[in-house]
């Protein structure tokens, strides 16, 4: 008679996915050794960063930034004489408009200023006061809006516009009673 008996069912249940010694070595390696090397690599990556910690580059500056006041008060002379368009242009606007920096129209360039002049003085003034494209508000200066308006008129008129220079507001005298 032939022996056609099948192994007991419990042998199939207790057998695992590892069948050879090579598979056992790979399983041990990837289960224990590989995670250790991954952790060592992550620790090295985090600790080898060349970036200084916050505040260690310039401790005085970091301290000043942490304890600075929320608001600032700027005291200006209310009675100072308002600057003219040419003075404001030379002090603030010429830095970019004299050479056409970052696409700004050059001073006196009628071709570049033409389309801007057609939009009118009010739109030019709004762009100058609030900023446009790469130009910050007031071109980064600290002038009154009236002075900025005078500089806008000065630059636009140099390129062919015929805008009138804005005048200072007339102070209303209080009536004595």
C-alpha positions in Angstrom: 0.0 0.0 0.0 1.1 3.5 -0.6 1.3 6.1 2.0 -0.8 8.9 0.8 -1.4 10.5 4.1 -1.3 14.3 4.3 0.5 16.0 7.1 -1.6 17.0 10.0 -3.4 20.3 9.7 -1.6 21.8 12.7 1.7 21.8 10.7 0.3 24.1 8.1 -1.0 26.5 10.7 2.3 26.8 12.6 4.5 27.3 9.6 5.6 31.0 9.0 6.7 33.0 6.1 10.4 32.4 6.8 11.4 29.1 5.2 15.2 29.4 4.6 18.1 30.7 6.7 18.7 33.5 4.1 15.1 34.7 4.6 15.7 34.6 8.4 18.8 36.8 8.1 17.0 39.3 5.9 14.1 39.5 8.2 16.3 40.1 11.2 18.3 42.8 9.4 15.3 44.7 8.1 13.4 44.4 11.4 16.2 45.4 13.8 19.4 46.7 12.2 17.8 48.9 9.4 15.6 50.9 11.9 18.7 51.6 14.1 20.6 53.0 11.1 17.6 55.1 10.1 17.4 56.5 13.6 21.2 57.3 13.7 20.8 59.0 10.3 17.9 61.1 11.5 19.8 62.2 14.7 22.8 63.1 12.6 20.7 65.1 10.2 19.0 67.1 13.0 22.2 67.8 15.0 24.4 68.6 12.0 22.3 71.5 10.8 24.5 74.7 10.4 21.7 77.1 11.3 22.2 78.9 14.6 19.4 78.8 17.2 17.1 81.8 17.4 18.7 84.7 19.1 22.2 83.3 19.1 23.4 85.3 16.0 23.1 88.7 17.7 21.9 88.4 21.3 21.5 92.1 21.7 19.3 92.4 18.7 17.2 89.4 19.7 16.7 90.9 23.2 15.7 94.2 21.7 13.2 92.5 19.4 11.6 90.6 22.3 11.2 93.6 24.6 10.2 96.2 22.0 7.2 98.4 22.5 4.0 97.6 20.6 3.5 101.1 19.3 5.8 104.0 18.5 5.3 107.7 18.6 7.0 109.8 16.0 7.3 113.5 16.7 7.5 115.8 13.7 7.7 119.5 13.4 4.2 120.5 12.4 5.4 124.0 11.4 8.1 122.9 9.0 8.0 124.3 5.6 6.6 121.8 3.0 9.1 120.7 0.3 8.7 121.4 -3.3 8.4 118.8 -6.1 12.1 119.0 -7.1 13.3 118.7 -3.5 11.2 115.6 -2.8 12.2 114.1 -6.2 15.9 114.6 -5.4 15.5 113.3 -1.8 13.4 110.3 -2.5 12.2 109.6 -6.0 15.5 110.0 -7.9 16.9 106.8 -6.4 14.8 104.8 -8.8 13.3 107.2 -11.4 16.7 108.6 -12.4 17.9 105.3 -13.7 14.6 103.4 -14.3 15.2 100.9 -11.5 12.8 97.9 -11.4 10.8 99.1 -14.4 10.1 102.6 -13.0 9.7 105.3 -15.7 12.9 107.4 -16.1 12.7 111.0 -15.3 11.8 113.0 -18.4 11.1 109.9 -20.6 7.9 111.0 -22.4 7.4 107.6 -23.9 7.4 105.8 -20.6 5.4 108.5 -18.8 2.8 109.0 -21.6 0.4 106.2 -20.7 0.7 107.1 -17.0 0.0 110.8 -17.7 -3.1 109.9 -19.6 -4.6 108.2 -16.5 -4.6 111.6 -14.8 -3.0 113.3 -11.7 -5.3 111.6 -9.2 -4.4 108.1 -10.2 -0.7 108.9 -10.4 -0.9 110.4 -6.9 -2.7 107.4 -5.5 -0.1 105.1 -7.0 2.7 107.2 -5.5 1.1 107.5 -2.0 -0.1 103.9 -1.7 2.6 102.2 -3.8 2.5 100.2 -7.0 4.4 97.1 -8.2 7.9 97.3 -6.7 7.5 100.8 -5.3 6.5 101.0 -1.7 4.1 103.5 -0.2 5.4 107.0 -0.8 8.5 105.4 -2.4 9.6 104.5 1.1 9.9 108.1 2.2 8.5 110.1 5.1 6.9 113.0 3.3 3.4 114.5 3.5 0.9 113.5 0.8 1.0 117.1 -0.5 4.8 116.9 -1.0 4.5 113.5 -2.8 1.8 115.2 -5.0 4.3 118.0 -5.8 7.0 115.4 -6.7 4.5 113.5 -9.0 3.6 116.8 -10.8 7.4 117.6 -11.1 8.2 114.2 -12.7 5.1 114.2 -14.9 5.6 117.7 -16.1 9.2 116.9 -17.0 7.8 114.2 -19.3 5.3 116.5 -21.0 2.3 116.8 -18.7 0.8 120.1 -17.8 -0.4 119.4 -14.2 -0.7 122.3 -11.8 1.4 121.9 -8.6 -0.9 121.3 -5.6 -1.0 124.2 -3.2 -0.8 124.0 0.6 -4.2 124.1 2.3 -5.1 127.5 3.7 -5.4 127.4 7.4 -8.8 128.5 8.6 -8.5 131.3 11.2 -10.6 130.9 14.3 -12.9 133.7 15.0 -12.5 135.3 18.4 -15.7 135.7 20.3 
